[in-house]
Amino acid sequence: MSALWIAIRVTGLVSYAALTLGMMFGVMLSGRGLHVPTLHELHRSWTMVALGFGVLHGALLAVTEAKLLLDGEIAVGGLALMIVGGLVAATTLRQYIGVAAWRALHTLAFAAWVLAAGHMVWAGSDLQQPVTFTLAYGSIAAFLGAFLLRVGAAVWARKVASA
């Protein structure tokens, strides 16, 4: 194992873990009554960590062999990274694009996370390692649980409001 190989794996794992945390805090914020400034800051900070380490991960991979970036399983990760970058830009421009447009664009965060999870499972060469396996599948389970709770809360809130 070379230092570059280790750096590529570590930056990818940190990016994925940070994106998962950013998503989890974002899901918490999307519910009514949870607009706590600390959650906003955690959501924003972890998303920025994910973006930074994701860019570094892609750059290190490009140094190794640029043509790999076009492989399907690698390109999926690049697409996730581009979506996250676009969402960060949209958030910066929210006052100019309006809240409705920003919310509509922000739903792409779910697609970005699914693509990143797919990239980790599909392209990850270390899934046989307990830490990597736990990160990959544990984060998928945690995300699905949070997402289902969020959807369930929205359905429940609509039923209560219509009653």
N, C-alpha and C positions, 0 to 999 in steps of 0.2 A: 504494500500500500504506500502510495506516494503522499506527500503533504498536500499536493493539489487535489488528489482524489478525496482525501479526508476533508479538505476545505469545501469542496463541492457538496459532499454529503451533509456536512454540518450546517452550511448556509441554507441548504434546502430544507433540512429538518427544522431549523430555527424559524425560517420563513413560514413553513406550514403550521407549526405550533402557534406562532404569533397570529397568523391569519385566522386560525380556529378560535383563539381567544378574542380577537377583534370581532369575529362573527357572533360569538356567544354574548359578548357585551352588547353588540348591536341588536340581537334578538331580544335581550332584556329591555333595551331602550324602546323597542317598537311597541311594547305594551303600554297601556294607559296607566298613568300614575307612577311610573318608574323613571321619570325624567330627573334623575339625580346628577348634578354636575360631575361627580366623581365617575359615574358610569360613562358619561360622554367622553371624559378625558381618557379613561381606560380604553374605550372603543377606538378613539382616534389614535392614541399612542400605539396600541398593539397593531393597528392597521398600518401605521407608518413603519413600525419595526418589520412587519411582514413585507412591505414594499421594498424597503432598503435591503433586507437580506435576500429577497427574491431577485432583485436587480443584480446583486453581487453573485448569487448562485448562477444566474444566466450568463453573466460575464465570465465567470470562471469556467463554465462549461464551454463557452465560445472559444476561450483560450485553448482548451484541450483539443476540441475538434468542432469547428463552426458548422460543418455539414450535419452534425447530430441535431442541431436546432430545428431541422426540417423533418426529423422523424416524428411520426404521429404522437407517440407517447410523450415526447419532449415538447413538441409544438403545443400540446394541450396545456402544459404548464406555462408556456410563454403566453398563450391566450389568456389564461387566468391572470397572469401578471399585468397584461395590458388592460384588462378590465378593471383591476384594482387601481392601477395608475389613473385610468379615466375617471373612476369614482372619486379619487382624491382630488383630481382637478375639478370635477363637478362640485364637490363640496366647497372648494376654495371659491368657486364662482357662483355659489348658491344665491347670493343677493342679486345677481344679474340674470340668472336663468329662472328664478322663482322656485318656491317651495314645491309646487305641484310637479314641475319638471324634475327637480332634484329627487323627490320621492320616487317618481317613476324610474329614473335612472338607477336609483339606489337598490331597486329590486334585482338588478344585475349582480349584486354582491352574492346572492345565493348561487347564481350560475358560476361565478368566479370560484367560490368555495368548492362546489361540486367538481369543477374542472381541476382544481388544485388537488383535491382528494383522489380523483382519477389518475392524475399525473403521479402522485406518490405511490399508489397501488400498482399502476401499470408500468411505470418507468423505474420505480424503486428497486434497486438490486439488493437491498439489505433487509427485506421483509422477514427473513428467517431469524434475524436478530430480535431478541425479546423487546428491547426498548423501541425499536423501529416498528415492530408489529403492534405493540401496545399503543404507540402514538398514532399510527395509521387507523387502526380499527377502533380504538378507544375514542378518538376524536370524531369518527363517523357516528358512533353510537351516541356520544354526547350531543353532537349537533342535531341528529335526528330527534333525540329526546327533547331538546330545547325547541326545535321547530314544531314538533307535535304539540308541546305545551302551549306555544304561542298561538297556533292555529286553534287549538281547543279553547283557549281563553277568548279568542275573537268570536268563535261560534257561541260560546256561553254568554258573552257580553251582548251579542245581537239578540239572543233569546230573552235575556233579562230586559233589554231595552224595549222589545216588542210586546212584552207581557203587561 
